[in-house]
Amino acid sequence: MSTKKIAIVADYPDPKDKNGLMLNAPGYRYMWQILAKHGIFPEDCYRTTIFKQPKPRSGPGLYEDRARTKPSVMFQLAIDNLKKELESNFQGNAILALGEEPLFALTGNKGISNWRGSIIPTDLGKVIPTFHPSIILRQYDFLPRIAFDLGRLAKESEFKEANLPNPELIIKPTLSQIRNLAQEILSSAEFLSFDIETIQHHIDCIGFSWREDIALCIPLCYTSGEHYWLVQGEEEEVWEWIAKLMESPHIKKIAQNATYDITYLKRYGVGIENLWLDTMNAHHVIYPEFPKGLDFLVSIYTRFPYYKDKIGISRWEYNALDAVATYTVAMEIEKELKAFGTHSFYHDFINKLIIPYMEVQNEGVKCDLKVKQEALQKIEAEEKRLAKEIEKIVGYPLNPNSPKQLQKYFYEERGYKTYIDRKTGKPTTNEEALLRIKRRYGDPAVDPILEYRAQSKLKGFLKTKVDADGRIRTAYIISGTKTGRLASKEHVYGSGTNLQNIPRGVSREMFIAEEGNVLIGADLSQAEARIVACLSKDPKLIELFSSRDRDIHSENAALIFGGNPADYKGTKERQIAKKTTHAANYDISYKSYSLDLGIPEKEGKRILETYHNLYPGIRRYHRWVQEELRKTRTLVTPFGRKRKFFSRWGDDLFREAYAYIPQSTVADLINKGFLNFYENVQKKGLAKVRLQVHDALYVECKESDREEVTQLLIQAMEIPIVINGFQITIPAEANWGNNWNEIG
């Protein structure tokens, strides 16, 4: 009988393991490097596999059903033998299940992405599942998740007990219980987490938790839609107690994706006071590269095993568990915010964005339905024209949106070089591949295919559902990007769409102001480039941005191509110079840069080298970033946003890091400008923010207030910042119009 504390179970032995199981095969070295940091080595672990021979290249499947829940006779026999082996040879404290089949064999559960990190009690002992480490070779971003799971394994190996949370779940309260519990919470609770469940855009229950050992679910209706409270006046009183809890200014509120829940509660006349922490947004401030769903947060911040698809769990239990899990997660995130040094950044800044952006998204923007329909008809006509042009070139109808058809045409019929997607390792006909085909072979079908795709994308947007009041809404996601830029998607009620990437032209014309009003837009002028100038400490580059009136792209065009800056206004060379600034700042390869501009690679390389010779400080900034990454893999922005980079070491990581401080600083700058305008202008009723798009804000006001609001908007956005000892104020440029497209 083994005396080892840990057993590790994989599916198959790997033929590359010549010196012992799980030692030499790719992926395992990552596992042992991580475990070594916890003082755990191969000889400390009982290592085994479900199957005793390497995985065959072909043969019968492991399951008898498509759902992969009924094991084949062969698989079941292997499972039985594995359990007998562990019963006979292992009496330790924790078992590590590597991947899908070991998870199923040891626990009967399916879905390694869901169950990884959970502590699962079994007759064999407690099991901690994680991904098979070979996945790191294909998807390096899985490494930190596996590292966390292995850290949990190390801790769990010290004792046999599972010690899982067992909170009291009150799921069918009487009205009297609700009264008593609400009074208890109002009189003594410091924190209160809340979570709603919805059916067909209506709240069917709401959960509350005010301690880590208790949660209350208040049902409001059954999933069939029938009322839960049948006695007249009971449901009204229940909602009154819910409102008292939510609107108490003395209790700190906690939620996961608070915007969603608060938006729904507002429909029922329930407001909120003292939103203290949104677990989704707070977690993102610490780990912007990690998933942000509650199931993932629960897996890394609590000891709750995965419960989202637990057999036999009722909807009300599920709601109560969400509430108490969110409470527990929040308490741990609060500690980590302090440890990571972003506590103030979250509570004094990010948390303050939630309610104002919720108000903006819920107001929406007025839509001119006539313009929308006319634009859709024009695009459909253009699609037909392009389809005929493509058919004429190709010789038969070809669907530009079908990768399969395009690959057959370009790679099989035309015999062109097959371009491979670096992420998937599979053939692709994405935009980059098509541009390379155009450059290499001059195929005339490429341009109309790309244009058709653009029109199709635009058509999809123009089919966006407009709400009954004639407005289009979106949902802003504060934790939507790694840099802190907002992302957006369809509104919580299912209408609207992402409004962050709407191109200029007809698609913006349909967004209009109310009659008698105007839209005003202001964006930060060359914001990222100005920040890079300060980061680079390059005196020539800093001097270039010394005046807000200088046309830096024309000046750079003159330096690159020769001549007078005035000669380059509105020219192709000026556009090249503009793209050169971006490419050089973020070290985009000359091949990608040349492809984007449609110029020879030799010329692209020359232009980039010329630019770097003009401004050598940019390369110094890049070297500084690499040095910071070597030290701690962490970068900090002027506003205190921090990010630890987990990507594989190399050029892709460096380029992402070069862009991080400039892009994050601009994202936070625009959000600070938004808060300034919201507090000092919108709250006074003078104007309302309608859209936030990366480095720009768009507001609506009465036409008579246009000049005053324009100045107030510029003042709100022009915020002094200190970077590398240089204090700069990035200028904001404003314009106005009756629709979004007129603003530019």
DRENGU-692343 format. One line per field, with one value per residue (C-alpha): residue number from 0; residue in one letter; x, y, z. Coordinates in steps of 0.5 Angstrom, whole numbers, plus 500, padded with zeros to 3 digits. Each point is the difference from the previous one (the first is absolute). Example, Ala and Ser with C-alpha at 12.3 -4.5 7.8 and 13.67 -1.06 7.14 Angstrom:
2
i: (0_1)
aa: (A_S)
east: (525_502)
north: (491_507)
up: (516_498)
REM end
This chain:
744
i: (0_1_2_3_4_5_6_7_8_9_10_11_12_13_14_15_16_17_18_19_20_21_22_23_24_25_26_27_28_29_30_31_32_33_34_35_36_37_38_39_40_41_42_43_44_45_46_47_48_49_50_51_52_53_54_55_56_57_58_59_60_61_62_63_64_65_66_67_68_69_70_71_72_73_74_75_76_77_78_79_80_81_82_83_84_85_86_87_88_89_90_91_92_93_94_95_96_97_98_99_100_101_102_103_104_105_106_107_108_109_110_111_112_113_114_115_116_117_118_119_120_121_122_123_124_125_126_127_128_129_130_131_132_133_134_135_136_137_138_139_140_141_142_143_144_145_146_147_148_149_150_151_152_153_154_155_156_157_158_159_160_161_162_163_164_165_166_167_168_169_170_171_172_173_174_175_176_177_178_179_180_181_182_183_184_185_186_187_188_189_190_191_192_193_194_195_196_197_198_199_200_201_202_203_204_205_206_207_208_209_210_211_212_213_214_215_216_217_218_219_220_221_222_223_224_225_226_227_228_229_230_231_232_233_234_235_236_237_238_239_240_241_242_243_244_245_246_247_248_249_250_251_252_253_254_255_256_257_258_259_260_261_262_263_264_265_266_267_268_269_270_271_272_273_274_275_276_277_278_279_280_281_282_283_284_285_286_287_288_289_290_291_292_293_294_295_296_297_298_299_300_301_302_303_304_305_306_307_308_309_310_311_312_313_314_315_316_317_318_319_320_321_322_323_324_325_326_327_328_329_330_331_332_333_334_335_336_337_338_339_340_341_342_343_344_345_346_347_348_349_350_351_352_353_354_355_356_357_358_359_360_361_362_363_364_365_366_367_368_369_370_371_372_373_374_375_376_377_378_379_380_381_382_383_384_385_386_387_388_389_390_391_392_393_394_395_396_397_398_399_400_401_402_403_404_405_406_407_408_409_410_411_412_413_414_415_416_417_418_419_420_421_422_423_424_425_426_427_428_429_430_431_432_433_434_435_436_437_438_439_440_441_442_443_444_445_446_447_448_449_450_451_452_453_454_455_456_457_458_459_460_461_462_463_464_465_466_467_468_469_470_471_472_473_474_475_476_477_478_479_480_481_482_483_484_485_486_487_488_489_490_491_492_493_494_495_496_497_498_499_500_501_502_503_504_505_506_507_508_509_510_511_512_513_514_515_516_517_518_519_520_521_522_523_524_525_526_527_528_529_530_531_532_533_534_535_536_537_538_539_540_541_542_543_544_545_546_547_548_549_550_551_552_553_554_555_556_557_558_559_560_561_562_563_564_565_566_567_568_569_570_571_572_573_574_575_576_577_578_579_580_581_582_583_584_585_586_587_588_589_590_591_592_593_594_595_596_597_598_599_600_601_602_603_604_605_606_607_608_609_610_611_612_613_614_615_616_617_618_619_620_621_622_623_624_625_626_627_628_629_630_631_632_633_634_635_636_637_638_639_640_641_642_643_644_645_646_647_648_649_650_651_652_653_654_655_656_657_658_659_660_661_662_663_664_665_666_667_668_669_670_671_672_673_674_675_676_677_678_679_680_681_682_683_684_685_686_687_688_689_690_691_692_693_694_695_696_697_698_699_700_701_702_703_704_705_706_707_708_709_710_711_712_713_714_715_716_717_718_719_720_721_722_723_724_725_726_727_728_729_730_731_732_733_734_735_736_737_738_739_740_741_742_743)
aa: (M_S_T_K_K_I_A_I_V_A_D_Y_P_D_P_K_D_K_N_G_L_M_L_N_A_P_G_Y_R_Y_M_W_Q_I_L_A_K_H_G_I_F_P_E_D_C_Y_R_T_T_I_F_K_Q_P_K_P_R_S_G_P_G_L_Y_E_D_R_A_R_T_K_P_S_V_M_F_Q_L_A_I_D_N_L_K_K_E_L_E_S_N_F_Q_G_N_A_I_L_A_L_G_E_E_P_L_F_A_L_T_G_N_K_G_I_S_N_W_R_G_S_I_I_P_T_D_L_G_K_V_I_P_T_F_H_P_S_I_I_L_R_Q_Y_D_F_L_P_R_I_A_F_D_L_G_R_L_A_K_E_S_E_F_K_E_A_N_L_P_N_P_E_L_I_I_K_P_T_L_S_Q_I_R_N_L_A_Q_E_I_L_S_S_A_E_F_L_S_F_D_I_E_T_I_Q_H_H_I_D_C_I_G_F_S_W_R_E_D_I_A_L_C_I_P_L_C_Y_T_S_G_E_H_Y_W_L_V_Q_G_E_E_E_E_V_W_E_W_I_A_K_L_M_E_S_P_H_I_K_K_I_A_Q_N_A_T_Y_D_I_T_Y_L_K_R_Y_G_V_G_I_E_N_L_W_L_D_T_M_N_A_H_H_V_I_Y_P_E_F_P_K_G_L_D_F_L_V_S_I_Y_T_R_F_P_Y_Y_K_D_K_I_G_I_S_R_W_E_Y_N_A_L_D_A_V_A_T_Y_T_V_A_M_E_I_E_K_E_L_K_A_F_G_T_H_S_F_Y_H_D_F_I_N_K_L_I_I_P_Y_M_E_V_Q_N_E_G_V_K_C_D_L_K_V_K_Q_E_A_L_Q_K_I_E_A_E_E_K_R_L_A_K_E_I_E_K_I_V_G_Y_P_L_N_P_N_S_P_K_Q_L_Q_K_Y_F_Y_E_E_R_G_Y_K_T_Y_I_D_R_K_T_G_K_P_T_T_N_E_E_A_L_L_R_I_K_R_R_Y_G_D_P_A_V_D_P_I_L_E_Y_R_A_Q_S_K_L_K_G_F_L_K_T_K_V_D_A_D_G_R_I_R_T_A_Y_I_I_S_G_T_K_T_G_R_L_A_S_K_E_H_V_Y_G_S_G_T_N_L_Q_N_I_P_R_G_V_S_R_E_M_F_I_A_E_E_G_N_V_L_I_G_A_D_L_S_Q_A_E_A_R_I_V_A_C_L_S_K_D_P_K_L_I_E_L_F_S_S_R_D_R_D_I_H_S_E_N_A_A_L_I_F_G_G_N_P_A_D_Y_K_G_T_K_E_R_Q_I_A_K_K_T_T_H_A_A_N_Y_D_I_S_Y_K_S_Y_S_L_D_L_G_I_P_E_K_E_G_K_R_I_L_E_T_Y_H_N_L_Y_P_G_I_R_R_Y_H_R_W_V_Q_E_E_L_R_K_T_R_T_L_V_T_P_F_G_R_K_R_K_F_F_S_R_W_G_D_D_L_F_R_E_A_Y_A_Y_I_P_Q_S_T_V_A_D_L_I_N_K_G_F_L_N_F_Y_E_N_V_Q_K_K_G_L_A_K_V_R_L_Q_V_H_D_A_L_Y_V_E_C_K_E_S_D_R_E_E_V_T_Q_L_L_I_Q_A_M_E_I_P_I_V_I_N_G_F_Q_I_T_I_P_A_E_A_N_W_G_N_N_W_N_E_I_G)
east: (500_503_501_500_495_498_498_500_495_501_496_506_507_504_505_505_501_506_502_494_493_498_507_503_493_499_496_502_506_495_497_506_503_494_499_508_498_495_506_497_504_498_503_495_494_496_499_496_495_493_503_507_502_501_494_498_500_493_495_493_498_500_493_493_496_501_500_506_497_499_507_501_502_507_500_496_505_506_496_498_508_502_496_502_507_500_496_506_505_499_497_503_496_499_499_501_496_504_494_493_501_503_495_494_504_501_494_495_499_501_503_507_500_494_503_507_503_494_501_495_499_500_501_507_502_499_501_503_499_504_502_505_506_501_495_505_504_494_497_505_495_497_507_498_493_504_505_494_497_507_501_493_503_506_496_494_506_501_494_494_494_496_498_495_496_493_496_493_495_493_497_492_499_494_498_501_507_501_498_505_506_499_500_506_504_498_502_506_503_506_500_495_500_495_498_494_498_495_495_498_503_496_503_498_504_505_506_503_506_503_505_504_495_493_496_493_496_494_496_495_497_501_504_493_498_495_500_504_496_493_497_498_505_506_504_499_503_506_502_500_504_505_500_502_506_502_499_503_506_503_501_506_497_504_498_503_499_496_497_496_496_499_498_494_499_499_494_497_501_505_507_506_505_507_502_507_503_498_504_501_503_504_503_501_505_504_500_498_502_496_492_496_493_498_501_508_500_497_505_506_498_495_500_493_500_497_493_497_497_500_495_494_501_494_500_499_506_504_498_502_506_502_499_504_505_501_500_506_503_500_503_506_501_500_506_503_499_504_505_501_500_494_495_499_500_494_496_502_499_497_495_497_499_495_494_501_502_494_495_503_499_493_498_503_500_495_499_498_496_499_508_501_495_503_507_498_498_506_504_496_500_508_501_496_505_506_497_499_507_503_497_502_507_500_495_495_496_505_498_505_498_501_507_499_498_506_505_498_500_507_504_497_498_504_506_502_505_495_501_499_497_505_495_496_506_495_499_497_497_499_502_507_501_496_504_506_497_499_507_503_495_496_494_494_495_503_498_492_500_503_495_495_502_500_493_497_503_497_493_500_501_494_496_501_493_498_496_492_502_504_507_506_503_507_503_506_505_505_504_500_507_507_502_494_497_492_497_493_494_493_496_498_493_502_500_505_507_508_500_508_502_495_503_499_495_493_500_501_495_494_503_496_499_493_496_503_506_507_505_507_507_506_507_507_504_506_499_504_506_501_500_506_503_501_501_506_503_502_501_499_493_498_501_496_494_502_494_493_500_505_499_505_498_502_506_502_498_505_505_499_499_503_498_495_495_495_500_498_493_495_505_501_507_497_495_507_503_494_500_508_499_495_505_506_497_498_505_496_504_502_496_494_501_501_494_495_503_500_508_506_503_507_496_497_506_504_494_500_507_500_495_504_506_496_498_505_496_495_504_503_493_499_506_498_493_504_504_494_497_506_500_493_496_496_499_496_497_500_493_502_497_504_501_504_501_500_501_505_507_502_498_492_501_504_496_494_504_503_492_498_502_498_493_498_502_495_495_500_501_493_497_502_498_493_500_501_495_495_501_501_495_495_498_498_496_503_502_501_505_497_507_507_504_507_503_494_494_493_495_493_498_495_502_500_505_505_506_499_500_506_504_498_501_507_502_497_505_506_503_508_504_507_504_508_500_497_493_495_493_498_495_493_497_493_495_492_494_493_503_506_503_500_504_506)
north: (500_507_505_506_505_502_495_503_497_501_496_497_499_504_496_506_498_496_501_499_502_508_502_501_501_507_504_496_505_506_496_497_507_503_495_500_507_497_495_494_496_494_495_503_498_493_501_496_500_497_496_497_500_506_503_496_504_497_495_500_507_500_502_496_507_506_504_496_498_493_496_495_493_501_507_497_494_505_505_494_497_508_500_493_502_507_496_495_505_507_502_507_507_503_497_504_499_502_501_498_493_499_505_496_493_503_504_499_507_503_506_502_507_501_495_502_503_496_496_494_495_493_493_500_506_508_501_506_501_504_500_495_504_498_506_505_498_502_506_503_504_494_500_505_496_493_504_502_493_497_505_497_493_502_503_494_495_502_497_495_504_503_506_503_505_499_506_500_501_503_499_500_505_502_508_500_497_505_506_497_499_507_503_496_502_508_500_496_498_504_497_497_496_500_495_500_494_502_497_503_507_499_499_494_499_505_497_504_498_504_495_494_495_502_502_502_498_504_497_505_495_493_498_499_508_498_505_497_505_499_503_508_505_494_502_507_499_496_505_505_496_499_508_501_496_502_508_499_505_497_493_499_496_495_497_496_504_505_504_494_499_508_501_495_502_507_497_498_507_498_504_499_504_498_495_498_495_497_493_500_507_499_493_503_506_494_495_503_494_495_498_505_495_499_492_502_505_495_494_505_504_495_493_499_494_501_501_503_493_496_495_501_507_504_507_503_496_503_507_500_496_506_505_497_498_507_503_495_502_507_499_497_505_506_497_498_508_502_495_502_507_502_501_507_500_495_503_508_499_494_498_508_498_495_504_506_495_496_506_502_493_500_506_498_504_502_497_503_493_503_501_493_497_504_498_493_500_503_495_494_503_501_493_497_505_497_493_501_503_494_495_503_499_493_497_498_502_501_502_505_498_492_499_493_502_506_494_496_505_504_494_494_503_505_497_505_500_498_505_497_503_501_499_494_497_499_503_507_505_505_507_500_493_504_506_495_497_506_503_493_498_506_497_504_497_502_507_499_494_504_506_495_498_507_501_494_502_507_496_496_507_503_494_502_500_507_500_502_507_501_500_495_498_497_496_503_495_504_493_499_501_498_508_503_502_499_495_499_495_500_503_495_500_497_506_504_498_502_507_501_498_504_502_507_501_498_495_507_504_496_503_506_506_501_506_506_497_499_495_502_495_501_496_500_503_494_498_494_503_505_496_495_507_501_493_500_506_502_507_501_496_504_506_498_500_506_504_498_503_496_495_495_495_505_502_492_499_506_497_493_502_507_507_504_498_505_496_493_502_495_496_493_501_503_494_496_504_500_492_500_504_494_495_502_502_493_496_497_496_503_494_502_507_500_495_505_505_496_502_496_497_503_507_499_498_506_505_496_501_507_501_497_504_506_498_495_501_495_495_502_499_493_498_503_496_494_501_501_494_496_502_499_499_506_507_506_506_507_499_494_495_494_494_493_497_492_499_496_504_503_505_500_501_506_503_499_503_506_502_499_506_505_497_499_507_502_496_502_507_500_497_505_505_497_500_507_502_495_504_507_500_494_500_508_498_504_494_492_496_495_496_499_497_499_507_504_502_502_504_503_507_505_504_506_497_498_505_499_493_499_504_496_493_503_502_493_496_504_497_502_493_499_495_499_507_504_503_500_501_497_504_499_502_501_500_500_497_498_493_496_499_508_500_496)
up: (500_498_505_495_502_492_495_493_494_493_494_496_501_495_496_501_507_500_507_504_499_500_499_493_496_498_505_506_501_501_505_504_500_503_505_502_502_506_501_497_495_496_505_505_496_498_492_496_494_498_495_500_493_496_496_494_493_499_503_503_504_508_500_497_500_496_507_502_507_499_500_495_503_499_503_506_501_500_505_505_500_501_506_503_499_504_505_501_499_502_507_499_501_493_492_494_494_494_495_498_500_507_503_497_502_508_501_494_499_493_497_502_499_505_505_500_507_504_506_499_505_498_503_498_503_498_492_498_492_495_493_497_500_492_499_502_494_495_505_504_504_503_504_506_501_501_504_505_500_502_505_503_499_504_506_500_500_507_503_498_502_494_505_495_501_503_500_503_493_502_493_502_505_503_500_507_499_495_505_505_496_497_506_503_494_500_507_500_494_497_493_496_493_495_494_496_495_494_496_493_503_506_507_503_506_504_505_505_505_506_503_497_503_498_494_499_493_499_495_496_495_497_494_497_501_505_507_506_505_499_506_498_502_502_493_501_507_498_495_505_505_493_499_507_500_493_502_507_500_506_497_495_494_496_493_494_494_504_494_497_507_502_493_501_507_498_495_507_503_504_501_503_505_501_495_503_496_493_500_493_499_506_498_493_504_502_495_493_496_504_499_504_501_507_499_499_505_505_498_502_506_504_501_497_495_493_501_494_497_506_500_504_502_500_496_507_503_494_501_508_498_495_506_505_495_498_507_501_494_501_507_497_494_505_503_494_497_506_499_493_501_496_506_499_493_500_505_499_492_497_505_499_492_501_501_496_494_501_500_493_497_503_497_493_494_495_493_494_497_493_499_503_495_494_502_501_493_497_503_498_493_500_503_494_495_503_500_493_499_504_496_493_503_503_495_504_507_506_507_502_507_500_502_497_493_500_502_494_495_502_503_496_493_500_503_504_506_506_506_507_506_505_506_497_496_495_492_500_495_505_498_501_496_494_500_500_494_497_501_497_495_498_500_498_504_507_500_499_505_505_498_500_507_503_497_503_507_499_498_506_504_497_501_508_504_501_507_500_502_493_504_499_507_501_506_502_503_505_501_492_498_503_499_504_493_501_496_498_498_499_506_506_497_493_496_497_498_501_499_500_493_496_494_497_495_499_506_505_496_503_507_501_505_503_496_503_502_497_501_502_500_503_499_503_495_498_507_500_496_505_505_497_499_507_502_494_503_493_500_493_500_507_496_494_505_503_496_499_494_496_495_502_495_494_504_500_493_498_505_497_492_500_498_504_505_497_493_504_502_498_496_500_503_506_502_499_505_505_500_500_507_503_497_502_507_501_496_495_495_493_497_503_499_493_499_503_496_494_498_499_506_498_501_506_503_498_503_506_501_498_505_506_498_500_507_504_506_498_500_507_502_497_504_506_500_499_506_504_497_502_507_502_494_502_497_504_496_503_503_504_495_501_496_500_494_499_493_497_500_493_495_500_508_499_495_504_506_496_498_507_504_494_499_507_502_494_503_507_497_496_506_505_495_500_507_500_495_504_506_498_494_499_508_499_494_495_495_500_498_494_498_502_495_502_500_498_504_497_503_499_502_498_494_504_505_494_501_508_500_495_504_506_497_498_507_503_495_500_507_501_501_502_496_502_503_494_502_493_499_494_496_498_493_500_494_500_495_500_499_502_493_500_506_497)
REM end
